[in-house]
Amino acid sequence: MSTFSIRLKELRKQRGITLEKMAKDLGTTKATLSRYENSIRDPKTEITNTFSKYFDVSVDYLVGNTDDPNTKILTKEELPIEWIRAGIESMTVFKGLNVSDLTLQDLRDILEAIDKVKKRHT
Protein backbone atom coordinates (compact mmCIF):
# COMPACT_ATOMS: atom_id res chain seq x y z
CA MET A 1 0.00 0.00 0.00
CA SER A 2 1.14 3.54 -0.71
CA THR A 3 1.76 6.08 2.01
CA PHE A 4 -1.06 8.15 0.52
CA SER A 5 -3.63 5.36 0.82
CA ILE A 6 -2.56 4.50 4.37
CA ARG A 7 -2.69 8.10 5.54
CA LEU A 8 -5.99 8.79 3.80
CA LYS A 9 -7.64 5.86 5.56
CA GLU A 10 -6.01 6.74 8.91
CA LEU A 11 -7.18 10.35 8.74
CA ARG A 12 -10.71 9.33 7.86
CA LYS A 13 -10.91 6.80 10.70
CA GLN A 14 -9.23 9.10 13.26
CA ARG A 15 -11.90 11.69 12.57
CA GLY A 16 -14.76 9.22 12.65
CA ILE A 17 -15.78 9.87 9.06
CA THR A 18 -17.41 7.09 7.07
CA LEU A 19 -16.69 6.51 3.40
CA GLU A 20 -20.31 7.43 2.71
CA LYS A 21 -20.01 10.80 4.47
CA MET A 22 -16.69 11.62 2.86
CA ALA A 23 -18.05 10.70 -0.57
CA LYS A 24 -21.03 12.98 -0.03
CA ASP A 25 -18.86 15.83 1.29
CA LEU A 26 -16.48 15.58 -1.68
CA GLY A 27 -19.07 14.90 -4.35
CA THR A 28 -17.71 11.51 -5.33
CA THR A 29 -18.57 7.87 -4.73
CA LYS A 30 -17.75 5.49 -1.93
CA ALA A 31 -16.24 3.13 -4.51
CA THR A 32 -13.83 5.80 -5.77
CA LEU A 33 -12.68 6.63 -2.25
CA SER A 34 -12.26 2.94 -1.46
CA ARG A 35 -10.01 2.59 -4.51
CA TYR A 36 -7.79 5.41 -3.21
CA GLU A 37 -7.65 3.90 0.28
CA ASN A 38 -6.75 0.46 -1.08
CA SER A 39 -4.10 1.67 -3.55
CA ILE A 40 -6.16 0.50 -6.51
CA ARG A 41 -6.27 4.01 -7.91
CA ASP A 42 -3.67 6.79 -7.64
CA PRO A 43 -5.05 10.29 -7.17
CA LYS A 44 -4.25 13.14 -9.52
CA THR A 45 -2.73 16.28 -8.03
CA GLU A 46 -6.03 18.13 -7.79
CA ILE A 47 -7.59 15.20 -5.90
CA THR A 48 -4.65 15.13 -3.48
CA ASN A 49 -5.15 18.86 -2.91
CA THR A 50 -8.84 18.24 -2.23
CA PHE A 51 -8.03 15.63 0.44
CA SER A 52 -5.41 17.96 1.93
CA LYS A 53 -8.01 20.71 2.36
CA TYR A 54 -10.68 18.30 3.57
CA PHE A 55 -8.51 16.95 6.39
CA ASP A 56 -6.58 20.21 6.93
CA VAL A 57 -3.19 18.55 6.48
CA SER A 58 -0.39 19.27 4.05
CA VAL A 59 -0.15 17.49 0.73
CA ASP A 60 3.43 16.59 1.69
CA TYR A 61 2.07 14.69 4.69
CA LEU A 62 -0.48 12.82 2.57
CA VAL A 63 2.10 11.66 0.04
CA GLY A 64 4.75 10.79 2.63
CA ASN A 65 7.28 13.61 2.17
CA THR A 66 6.97 14.46 5.86
CA ASP A 67 5.55 12.84 8.98
CA ASP A 68 4.25 16.18 10.29
CA PRO A 69 0.73 16.78 8.95
CA ASN A 70 1.21 20.55 9.14
CA THR A 71 4.64 20.78 7.52
CA LYS A 72 4.92 21.77 3.92
CA ILE A 73 8.12 20.94 2.08
CA LEU A 74 9.05 24.08 0.20
CA THR A 75 10.66 24.14 -3.20
CA LYS A 76 13.55 26.51 -3.78
CA GLU A 77 11.17 28.85 -5.60
CA GLU A 78 8.94 28.98 -2.51
CA LEU A 79 11.69 29.56 0.04
CA PRO A 80 11.89 33.10 1.30
CA ILE A 81 15.24 34.41 0.16
CA GLU A 82 16.11 35.57 3.68
CA TRP A 83 15.86 31.99 4.96
CA ILE A 84 18.34 30.98 2.32
CA ARG A 85 20.60 33.88 3.21
CA ALA A 86 20.37 33.01 6.92
CA GLY A 87 21.21 29.39 6.13
CA ILE A 88 24.27 30.42 4.19
CA GLU A 89 25.31 32.92 6.86
CA SER A 90 25.11 30.20 9.50
CA MET A 91 27.87 28.29 7.73
CA THR A 92 31.32 29.12 9.05
CA VAL A 93 32.77 29.28 5.54
CA PHE A 94 30.99 29.35 2.22
CA LYS A 95 33.73 29.30 -0.40
CA GLY A 96 35.08 32.60 0.90
CA LEU A 97 31.97 34.58 0.00
CA ASN A 98 30.91 37.56 2.05
CA VAL A 99 27.26 36.60 2.38
CA SER A 100 26.09 40.12 3.20
CA ASP A 101 27.22 41.21 -0.27
CA LEU A 102 25.21 38.50 -2.04
CA THR A 103 22.35 39.61 -4.24
CA LEU A 104 19.13 37.75 -4.87
CA GLN A 105 20.55 36.56 -8.19
CA ASP A 106 23.73 35.34 -6.47
CA LEU A 107 21.61 33.26 -4.11
CA ARG A 108 19.61 31.84 -7.01
CA ASP A 109 22.86 30.98 -8.80
CA ILE A 110 24.10 29.19 -5.68
CA LEU A 111 20.88 27.16 -5.46
CA GLU A 112 21.11 26.28 -9.15
CA ALA A 113 24.71 25.14 -8.70
CA ILE A 114 23.71 23.01 -5.71
CA ASP A 115 20.90 21.42 -7.76
CA LYS A 116 23.34 20.58 -10.58
CA VAL A 117 25.74 18.93 -8.16
CA LYS A 118 22.91 16.95 -6.55
CA LYS A 119 21.69 15.74 -9.94
CA ARG A 120 25.19 14.54 -10.87
CA HIS A 121 25.39 12.51 -7.67
CA THR A 122 22.00 10.84 -7.89
C-alpha positions as CSV (number, residue, x, y, z in Angstrom):
1,M,0.0,0.0,0.0
2,S,1.1,3.5,-0.7
3,T,1.8,6.1,2.0
4,F,-1.1,8.1,0.5
5,S,-3.6,5.4,0.8
6,I,-2.6,4.5,4.4
7,R,-2.7,8.1,5.5
8,L,-6.0,8.8,3.8
9,K,-7.6,5.9,5.6
10,E,-6.0,6.7,8.9
11,L,-7.2,10.4,8.7
12,R,-10.7,9.3,7.9
13,K,-10.9,6.8,10.7
14,Q,-9.2,9.1,13.3
15,R,-11.9,11.7,12.6
16,G,-14.8,9.2,12.6
17,I,-15.8,9.9,9.1
18,T,-17.4,7.1,7.1
19,L,-16.7,6.5,3.4
20,E,-20.3,7.4,2.7
21,K,-20.0,10.8,4.5
22,M,-16.7,11.6,2.9
23,A,-18.1,10.7,-0.6
24,K,-21.0,13.0,0.0
25,D,-18.9,15.8,1.3
26,L,-16.5,15.6,-1.7
27,G,-19.1,14.9,-4.4
28,T,-17.7,11.5,-5.3
29,T,-18.6,7.9,-4.7
30,K,-17.7,5.5,-1.9
31,A,-16.2,3.1,-4.5
32,T,-13.8,5.8,-5.8
33,L,-12.7,6.6,-2.2
34,S,-12.3,2.9,-1.5
35,R,-10.0,2.6,-4.5
36,Y,-7.8,5.4,-3.2
37,E,-7.6,3.9,0.3
38,N,-6.7,0.5,-1.1
39,S,-4.1,1.7,-3.5
40,I,-6.2,0.5,-6.5
41,R,-6.3,4.0,-7.9
42,D,-3.7,6.8,-7.6
43,P,-5.1,10.3,-7.2
44,K,-4.2,13.1,-9.5
45,T,-2.7,16.3,-8.0
46,E,-6.0,18.1,-7.8
47,I,-7.6,15.2,-5.9
48,T,-4.7,15.1,-3.5
49,N,-5.2,18.9,-2.9
50,T,-8.8,18.2,-2.2
51,F,-8.0,15.6,0.4
52,S,-5.4,18.0,1.9
53,K,-8.0,20.7,2.4
54,Y,-10.7,18.3,3.6
55,F,-8.5,17.0,6.4
56,D,-6.6,20.2,6.9
57,V,-3.2,18.5,6.5
58,S,-0.4,19.3,4.1
59,V,-0.1,17.5,0.7
60,D,3.4,16.6,1.7
61,Y,2.1,14.7,4.7
62,L,-0.5,12.8,2.6
63,V,2.1,11.7,0.0
64,G,4.7,10.8,2.6
65,N,7.3,13.6,2.2
66,T,7.0,14.5,5.9
67,D,5.6,12.8,9.0
68,D,4.2,16.2,10.3
69,P,0.7,16.8,9.0
70,N,1.2,20.5,9.1
71,T,4.6,20.8,7.5
72,K,4.9,21.8,3.9
73,I,8.1,20.9,2.1
74,L,9.1,24.1,0.2
75,T,10.7,24.1,-3.2
76,K,13.5,26.5,-3.8
77,E,11.2,28.8,-5.6
78,E,8.9,29.0,-2.5
79,L,11.7,29.6,0.0
80,P,11.9,33.1,1.3
81,I,15.2,34.4,0.2
82,E,16.1,35.6,3.7
83,W,15.9,32.0,5.0
84,I,18.3,31.0,2.3
85,R,20.6,33.9,3.2
86,A,20.4,33.0,6.9
87,G,21.2,29.4,6.1
88,I,24.3,30.4,4.2
89,E,25.3,32.9,6.9
90,S,25.1,30.2,9.5
91,M,27.9,28.3,7.7
92,T,31.3,29.1,9.1
93,V,32.8,29.3,5.5
94,F,31.0,29.3,2.2
95,K,33.7,29.3,-0.4
96,G,35.1,32.6,0.9
97,L,32.0,34.6,0.0
98,N,30.9,37.6,2.0
99,V,27.3,36.6,2.4
100,S,26.1,40.1,3.2
101,D,27.2,41.2,-0.3
102,L,25.2,38.5,-2.0
103,T,22.3,39.6,-4.2
104,L,19.1,37.8,-4.9
105,Q,20.5,36.6,-8.2
106,D,23.7,35.3,-6.5
107,L,21.6,33.3,-4.1
108,R,19.6,31.8,-7.0
109,D,22.9,31.0,-8.8
110,I,24.1,29.2,-5.7
111,L,20.9,27.2,-5.5
112,E,21.1,26.3,-9.1
113,A,24.7,25.1,-8.7
114,I,23.7,23.0,-5.7
115,D,20.9,21.4,-7.8
116,K,23.3,20.6,-10.6
117,V,25.7,18.9,-8.2
118,K,22.9,17.0,-6.5
119,K,21.7,15.7,-9.9
120,R,25.2,14.5,-10.9
121,H,25.4,12.5,-7.7
122,T,22.0,10.8,-7.9
